[in-house]
Amino acid sequence: MMEDVKVGTEEFFRQKLLEAKTHFERALDCKHTEFDDLYPYMIEHPQFFWYKRYVAWSELLTIVRLCEELGIPWTEHFTPRQAEYVRKRVMSGTVLDEWYETNESQSREHVG
Protein backbone atom coordinates (compact mmCIF):
# COMPACT_ATOMS: atom_id res chain seq x y z
CA MET A 1 0.00 0.00 0.00
CA MET A 2 2.74 2.48 0.99
CA GLU A 3 4.68 1.65 -2.20
CA ASP A 4 1.58 2.55 -4.28
CA VAL A 5 1.40 5.94 -2.56
CA LYS A 6 5.10 6.56 -3.22
CA VAL A 7 4.76 5.64 -6.90
CA GLY A 8 1.64 7.78 -7.20
CA THR A 9 3.37 10.73 -5.53
CA GLU A 10 6.42 10.43 -7.77
CA GLU A 11 4.25 10.23 -10.88
CA PHE A 12 2.22 13.24 -9.71
CA PHE A 13 5.35 15.36 -9.23
CA ARG A 14 6.90 14.21 -12.50
CA GLN A 15 3.73 15.28 -14.28
CA LYS A 16 3.74 18.65 -12.48
CA LEU A 17 7.42 19.06 -13.37
CA LEU A 18 6.73 18.45 -17.06
CA GLU A 19 3.78 20.86 -16.94
CA ALA A 20 5.94 23.54 -15.29
CA LYS A 21 8.71 23.00 -17.87
CA THR A 22 6.21 23.29 -20.70
CA HIS A 23 4.70 26.41 -19.12
CA PHE A 24 8.15 28.01 -18.88
CA GLU A 25 9.01 27.07 -22.46
CA ARG A 26 5.72 28.43 -23.77
CA ALA A 27 6.36 31.69 -21.87
CA LEU A 28 9.90 31.76 -23.23
CA ASP A 29 8.53 31.37 -26.76
CA CYS A 30 5.86 34.06 -26.16
CA LYS A 31 3.12 31.49 -26.68
CA HIS A 32 -0.24 31.49 -24.95
CA THR A 33 -0.26 30.27 -21.34
CA GLU A 34 -2.77 30.22 -18.51
CA PHE A 35 -1.19 33.47 -17.34
CA ASP A 36 -2.59 35.23 -20.44
CA ASP A 37 -6.09 34.22 -19.41
CA LEU A 38 -5.59 35.39 -15.84
CA TYR A 39 -4.21 38.80 -16.79
CA PRO A 40 -5.38 39.64 -20.34
CA TYR A 41 -4.95 43.39 -19.77
CA MET A 42 -1.21 42.93 -19.21
CA ILE A 43 -0.56 42.12 -22.88
CA GLU A 44 -0.69 45.85 -23.51
CA HIS A 45 2.28 46.49 -21.22
CA PRO A 46 5.89 46.03 -22.40
CA GLN A 47 6.98 44.34 -19.18
CA PHE A 48 4.31 41.65 -19.60
CA PHE A 49 6.50 39.06 -21.32
CA TRP A 50 9.28 39.45 -18.78
CA TYR A 51 6.83 39.07 -15.91
CA LYS A 52 5.13 36.09 -17.58
CA ARG A 53 8.52 34.37 -17.90
CA TYR A 54 9.39 35.19 -14.31
CA VAL A 55 6.14 33.60 -13.07
CA ALA A 56 6.73 30.45 -15.15
CA TRP A 57 10.37 30.24 -13.98
CA SER A 58 9.28 30.58 -10.35
CA GLU A 59 6.75 27.79 -10.83
CA LEU A 60 9.41 25.54 -12.34
CA LEU A 61 11.84 26.23 -9.49
CA THR A 62 9.14 25.51 -6.92
CA ILE A 63 8.33 22.12 -8.43
CA VAL A 64 12.04 21.25 -8.71
CA ARG A 65 12.59 22.20 -5.05
CA LEU A 66 9.68 19.95 -4.01
CA CYS A 67 11.07 17.10 -6.11
CA GLU A 68 14.46 17.51 -4.43
CA GLU A 69 12.91 17.57 -0.96
CA LEU A 70 10.95 14.39 -1.73
CA GLY A 71 13.93 12.65 -3.36
CA ILE A 72 12.24 12.53 -6.76
CA PRO A 73 14.67 12.71 -9.70
CA TRP A 74 14.03 15.68 -11.95
CA THR A 75 17.16 16.23 -14.07
CA GLU A 76 16.26 13.46 -16.53
CA HIS A 77 13.62 15.76 -18.02
CA PHE A 78 16.17 18.44 -18.91
CA THR A 79 19.32 18.72 -20.96
CA PRO A 80 22.46 18.97 -18.79
CA ARG A 81 22.70 22.70 -19.53
CA GLN A 82 19.04 23.30 -18.64
CA ALA A 83 19.45 21.37 -15.38
CA GLU A 84 22.45 23.55 -14.54
CA TYR A 85 20.41 26.71 -15.17
CA VAL A 86 17.69 25.39 -12.87
CA ARG A 87 20.24 24.50 -10.18
CA LYS A 88 21.60 28.05 -10.30
CA ARG A 89 18.00 29.31 -9.86
CA VAL A 90 18.67 32.70 -11.48
CA MET A 91 16.72 33.47 -14.64
CA SER A 92 19.26 35.46 -16.59
CA GLY A 93 19.56 36.59 -20.19
CA THR A 94 21.71 33.51 -20.75
CA VAL A 95 18.89 31.24 -19.65
CA LEU A 96 16.45 33.05 -21.92
CA ASP A 97 18.83 33.05 -24.90
CA GLU A 98 20.34 29.59 -24.55
CA TRP A 99 17.62 27.40 -23.01
CA TYR A 100 17.22 25.42 -26.25
CA GLU A 101 20.83 25.58 -27.46
CA THR A 102 21.90 22.02 -26.71
CA ASN A 103 18.78 20.08 -27.66
CA GLU A 104 16.39 22.34 -29.50
CA SER A 105 14.41 19.72 -31.42
CA GLN A 106 13.65 17.59 -28.34
CA SER A 107 12.84 20.52 -26.07
CA ARG A 108 10.44 22.22 -28.45
CA GLU A 109 8.58 19.08 -29.54
CA HIS A 110 6.17 19.02 -26.63
CA VAL A 111 5.68 22.77 -26.31
CA GLY A 112 3.27 22.90 -29.27
C-alpha positions as CSV (number, residue, x, y, z in Angstrom):
1,M,0.0,0.0,0.0
2,M,2.7,2.5,1.0
3,E,4.7,1.7,-2.2
4,D,1.6,2.6,-4.3
5,V,1.4,5.9,-2.6
6,K,5.1,6.6,-3.2
7,V,4.8,5.6,-6.9
8,G,1.6,7.8,-7.2
9,T,3.4,10.7,-5.5
10,E,6.4,10.4,-7.8
11,E,4.3,10.2,-10.9
12,F,2.2,13.2,-9.7
13,F,5.3,15.4,-9.2
14,R,6.9,14.2,-12.5
15,Q,3.7,15.3,-14.3
16,K,3.7,18.7,-12.5
17,L,7.4,19.1,-13.4
18,L,6.7,18.4,-17.1
19,E,3.8,20.9,-16.9
20,A,5.9,23.5,-15.3
21,K,8.7,23.0,-17.9
22,T,6.2,23.3,-20.7
23,H,4.7,26.4,-19.1
24,F,8.2,28.0,-18.9
25,E,9.0,27.1,-22.5
26,R,5.7,28.4,-23.8
27,A,6.4,31.7,-21.9
28,L,9.9,31.8,-23.2
29,D,8.5,31.4,-26.8
30,C,5.9,34.1,-26.2
31,K,3.1,31.5,-26.7
32,H,-0.2,31.5,-24.9
33,T,-0.3,30.3,-21.3
34,E,-2.8,30.2,-18.5
35,F,-1.2,33.5,-17.3
36,D,-2.6,35.2,-20.4
37,D,-6.1,34.2,-19.4
38,L,-5.6,35.4,-15.8
39,Y,-4.2,38.8,-16.8
40,P,-5.4,39.6,-20.3
41,Y,-4.9,43.4,-19.8
42,M,-1.2,42.9,-19.2
43,I,-0.6,42.1,-22.9
44,E,-0.7,45.9,-23.5
45,H,2.3,46.5,-21.2
46,P,5.9,46.0,-22.4
47,Q,7.0,44.3,-19.2
48,F,4.3,41.6,-19.6
49,F,6.5,39.1,-21.3
50,W,9.3,39.4,-18.8
51,Y,6.8,39.1,-15.9
52,K,5.1,36.1,-17.6
53,R,8.5,34.4,-17.9
54,Y,9.4,35.2,-14.3
55,V,6.1,33.6,-13.1
56,A,6.7,30.5,-15.1
57,W,10.4,30.2,-14.0
58,S,9.3,30.6,-10.4
59,E,6.7,27.8,-10.8
60,L,9.4,25.5,-12.3
61,L,11.8,26.2,-9.5
62,T,9.1,25.5,-6.9
63,I,8.3,22.1,-8.4
64,V,12.0,21.3,-8.7
65,R,12.6,22.2,-5.1
66,L,9.7,20.0,-4.0
67,C,11.1,17.1,-6.1
68,E,14.5,17.5,-4.4
69,E,12.9,17.6,-1.0
70,L,10.9,14.4,-1.7
71,G,13.9,12.6,-3.4
72,I,12.2,12.5,-6.8
73,P,14.7,12.7,-9.7
74,W,14.0,15.7,-12.0
75,T,17.2,16.2,-14.1
76,E,16.3,13.5,-16.5
77,H,13.6,15.8,-18.0
78,F,16.2,18.4,-18.9
79,T,19.3,18.7,-21.0
80,P,22.5,19.0,-18.8
81,R,22.7,22.7,-19.5
82,Q,19.0,23.3,-18.6
83,A,19.5,21.4,-15.4
84,E,22.4,23.5,-14.5
85,Y,20.4,26.7,-15.2
86,V,17.7,25.4,-12.9
87,R,20.2,24.5,-10.2
88,K,21.6,28.1,-10.3
89,R,18.0,29.3,-9.9
90,V,18.7,32.7,-11.5
91,M,16.7,33.5,-14.6
92,S,19.3,35.5,-16.6
93,G,19.6,36.6,-20.2
94,T,21.7,33.5,-20.7
95,V,18.9,31.2,-19.7
96,L,16.4,33.0,-21.9
97,D,18.8,33.1,-24.9
98,E,20.3,29.6,-24.5
99,W,17.6,27.4,-23.0
100,Y,17.2,25.4,-26.3
101,E,20.8,25.6,-27.5
102,T,21.9,22.0,-26.7
103,N,18.8,20.1,-27.7
104,E,16.4,22.3,-29.5
105,S,14.4,19.7,-31.4
106,Q,13.6,17.6,-28.3
107,S,12.8,20.5,-26.1
108,R,10.4,22.2,-28.5
109,E,8.6,19.1,-29.5
110,H,6.2,19.0,-26.6
111,V,5.7,22.8,-26.3
112,G,3.3,22.9,-29.3
